[in-house]
Amino acid sequence: MRGNFIVLEGIDGCGKSTQIERLSNWLPKSGLMPKDANLFVTREPGGTALGLALRALLLHPPGKEEPEPITELLLYAADRAQHVSQFIRPKLEQGHWILSDRFSGSTIAYQGYGREINLELIQQLESIATSGLSPDITLWLDLPVKESLSRRGTMPQDRIEAEGANFLERVANGFAILSKERNWVQMKADIDISDLSREIECKLIMHLQKSESMIP
């Protein structure tokens, strides 16, 4: 049986890393996974060896030469194509579970709504890069932009994080639109970390039990 593909999305500072770490400890002990299935945690960009090199180019380009918006888009697509082909799809076909920090939704939100690149072009690239693969469930950690900026404070920023509040507002709006269009699970992220973890666990239990009941 094919494994489950779970993705967490959201703007910078929404707590994805913390919740993924908690989920990676909880899921294998939850009783939801088959006994012979393993859980693999990954991220985009950077889920493969090639992806790590692309991540460095995207977030910390050499010198002062930043990639053009279309170049940036193509690099993200290249990272995803390698990630899906080399890592995600083979693991899922072996019955294992994947927990990913970001997937194609982030490209639409950041490059489409944030950079204002043509959405149709991005969706065409998404289709090519994913070969039709989509998450079984996407959890959107919905955090107000003001809270995101407050949480980051004076922490070092990569190139994308340094784009500023207006850019982040467009990205957040993009995530809100995608959440409705793609039936994501919206989670309010401006609450206590442990409370959010419990809510995520409950949503996953409900979703997975519903999925199992639909299997003939």
N, C-alpha and C positions, 0 to 999 in steps of 0.2 A: 504494500500500500504506500502511495506517495506520502511524503512527510508534509508538515505544515510550515508555511512561510509567513512569519510574523514581522511586521515592520513598525518602527516608531518614527514619527515625523514631528517637526516643529521648528520654531525659530531658535536661534542661538540663546542658550541660557534657560531653555525650558525644562531641563532636567532629564533629557534622554539618556545620557551616560549613566546617571545614578540609577534610573529605573531599569535600564538594560542589565546592569550589574545585579540588581535585586532579582530580576526575572530569571537571570541565568542560574541563580542559586535555587530559586523556588520551583521553576518548571520541572526539572528532573525529579523532584520529590513530590510533585503535585498529584501524581496518579493519572495525569492527563496523557502522558506520552506512553507509547508502547514500550515494553521492556527492552526490546532490541533496538530502539531508536536512541541516537545520541543528539544532543543539542549543540549546534555550532553558532557562535556569536561572530558577527561580521559588521562591516560598516562601508559606507560609500562617502567619498571616494577612498580607495585603499584596501579593498577586500582581497586583493591578490598581490603577488610580488610586483607585477607590472603596475597594478593600481597604486601601490605605495609610491612608485616613481612619479606617476601622474598626479597623485595628491600633493607631492612636494612642489611640482610645477604649478599647480593650481593655487595653492594657498601661500606658498613662499617662493615666487618666481625668482630666477637669478637676477641680481642687480636691480635695476629699476624698470626692467622691461616686463610690464604686465601684459598678459594675453588679451587680445581683443575679445569683445563679447562673443562673437561667433567662434573664435578659436577656443574660448573657455567652454562653450557649449559642446563643441566637438570632442574636447578632452574628457568631459564628463561622460559623453556617450561612449567613448572608447573604453573608459574605465568600467562602465556598466556592462558593455558587451563582453569584455573579458571576465568580469565577475560572474555573470549569469552562465556563460558557457563553461568556464573552468571550475567554478566553485558551487554556485547555488543550485543549478539544475541537476548536476550529478548527485549532490547530497540528497536532494529531495527525492530523486528517483530511487535512491537506495533506502528510502523510508526514514531518513533522518530529518530533524527539525532545524530550521534556520531562524535566528533572531537577528535582525539587521537594524543598525542605526542609519536610517535614511535609505530611500530607493528613488524611483523615478519621480515621485511627487515633489521631491526637493528641487529637482531640475526645473520642473514647470513653475514652482513657486519662486525660486531664486532667479533663474535665467529668463523665464517667461514674464512673470509679474514684476520681479525686481529689476531686471535689466531691460524689460519691455521688448524682448525678442519675440518675433512672430510665433504665436502659440501653435499654429498648424505645422510649422517647420519642426518645432520641438516634439510634437506628438508623432510626426513621421520618424524622427530619429529614435524616439522611445520605442516605437514598434520594431524598428530594425535592431536596436541594442538588446531588447528583452526577448525577441522572437516570440512575443505573445505571452511571456510569463508575467504573472501578476501576484501580489501577496494574497494570502488567504484572509488576512485581517491586517488593517493598518490602524494603529492607535495614534491619533493626533493630540499631542500635548499642547493645548491651547493656552498660551501665556501672553498677557498684554505686553506691548512693546516697551512701555515705561518700566515694567517689572523686569523685562529682559535686560535693559540697559542698566538698571539698578543692580541686578545680580552680578553683571560682569564688572561693574565698577572700573577699577584701574588695572584689571587683569590684562596681560599682553593679548593683542588682537592679531588674527591672521588677516589676509587681504579682504576676505569677504566680510568678516566681522567689523572691519574698519569703515564700511561703506556708510554708516550713519543711520539716524533715526528714520528719515524719509524713505530710504531704501528698505529698511526693515519693516516699515508700515506697509509698503507695497507687497513685500513677501508674505507678511501675516495675512493680508487680504487674499492673496493667492491661495494660501493654505485653507482659509475659510471657504472659498469657492470650491476648491478641490474636494474638501471634506463632504460637501453636499452632493457634488457630482458623482463621487466615487463611493459613497456610502461608508466613509471612514467612521471610526468610533471616536467621538470627541471627548477628551478628558480635560477638565479644568486643571491647569498645572500650577496655579497660584495658591496651592493649599499645602498643608503639612506633607512632608515627603512620605511618611509611613501611611498616612491616609490615602495618598495617591496610589501607593503601591497596592494597598488592599482593594481599591476601586479597580485598578488594572487587572488584578487577579480575578476579581468577580466577573469582569467583562469577558476575560478570556475563557473562564469556565462556562459562562452562558453561551458564548459563541461556539466553542468546541462541542459542547453537548448538543447544541442545535444542529451543528454540522453532522454529527454522528447519527442523529435521529433521522436525517434525510437520506442516509445511505441505505439503499434497498437490501 
